[in-house]
Amino acid sequence: MPESPAPGHQPESRPVRDVADGYVSALAELDPILATALGLRPGEDRLPDLSPAGQDAMDDLARTTLADLAGVTGDLGGDQRPMSPPPSGPTSIRQRRRPTRP
């Protein structure tokens, strides 16, 4: 996940990327199917825990990640351009009108 810096090169501060990388790593541990789909493969012999305890672990991960992101301050780096407005018109198959049959 995190890329190794070139020899003799100091990695730049990437607090948001660090939080995101940590989230993906923890999520891959909780959901081995997702990990395999992402090519991470930490537990190819396991399945996700679909019990209430497994859902609690997913909820805890989401809360922790959001708290970590809320604590990120300073220069966030990266692209500072404003986001594009959402597309107009139907954005999903369910919102599109089906053609009427003659």
C-alpha positions in Angstrom: 0.0 0.0 0.0 2.2 2.9 1.1 4.9 3.4 -1.5 8.6 3.1 -0.5 10.4 6.4 -1.0 13.4 6.5 -3.3 16.7 5.9 -1.5 17.9 9.2 0.1 14.5 10.8 -0.4 12.5 11.9 2.6 8.8 11.1 2.3 6.6 14.1 2.3 3.9 14.5 4.9 0.7 12.8 3.8 -1.6 12.7 6.8 -4.8 12.0 4.9 -3.1 9.3 2.8 -1.7 7.7 5.9 -5.2 7.5 7.5 -6.6 6.1 4.2 -3.9 3.5 4.0 -4.5 2.5 7.6 -8.2 2.2 6.9 -7.7 0.0 3.9 -5.3 -2.3 5.8 -7.7 -2.6 8.7 -10.7 -3.2 6.4 -8.7 -5.9 4.5 -8.2 -7.6 7.8 -11.9 -7.5 8.5 -13.0 -8.5 5.0 -10.7 -11.0 3.4 -12.8 -11.1 0.2 -12.3 -7.4 -0.3 -8.6 -7.9 0.5 -8.3 -10.5 -2.2 -10.2 -8.3 -4.7 -7.8 -5.5 -3.9 -4.8 -7.8 -4.4 -3.7 -7.6 -0.8 -4.5 -11.2 0.2 -3.9 -11.2 4.0 -6.4 -14.0 4.6 -7.3 -15.9 1.4 -8.5 -18.8 3.5 -11.0 -16.8 5.6 -14.4 -15.2 5.1 -15.7 -11.9 6.7 -17.2 -12.2 10.1 -20.9 -11.6 9.4 -21.9 -11.9 13.1 -23.0 -8.9 15.2 -19.4 -8.8 16.6 -18.1 -8.6 13.1 -20.4 -5.7 12.3 -19.4 -4.0 15.6 -15.7 -4.3 14.4 -16.6 -2.7 11.1 -18.5 0.1 12.9 -15.6 0.7 15.2 -13.2 0.9 12.3 -15.4 3.5 10.6 -15.7 5.6 13.8 -11.9 5.4 14.4 -11.1 6.4 10.8 -13.4 9.4 10.9 -12.0 10.5 14.2 -8.5 10.2 12.7 -9.4 12.2 9.7 -11.1 14.9 11.9 -7.8 15.2 13.7 -5.7 15.8 10.6 -4.5 19.4 10.5 -2.0 21.5 8.6 -1.1 21.3 4.9 -3.0 18.3 3.5 -1.1 18.4 0.2 -2.5 16.9 -2.9 -5.0 18.4 -5.3 -6.5 21.7 -3.9 -8.9 22.2 -6.8 -12.6 22.5 -6.0 -14.7 19.5 -6.6 -16.7 19.4 -9.8 -20.5 19.8 -9.4 -22.4 16.5 -9.6 -23.7 15.5 -13.0 -27.2 16.7 -13.9 -29.8 14.3 -15.0 -30.3 10.6 -14.1 -27.2 9.2 -12.3 -28.3 5.6 -11.8 -30.1 2.9 -13.7 -33.0 3.2 -11.3 -33.5 6.9 -12.1 -33.5 6.4 -15.8 -36.8 6.1 -17.6 -37.4 2.9 -19.3 -38.4 3.2 -22.9 -42.0 2.4 -23.6 -42.7 -0.5 -25.8 -45.0 0.0 -28.8 
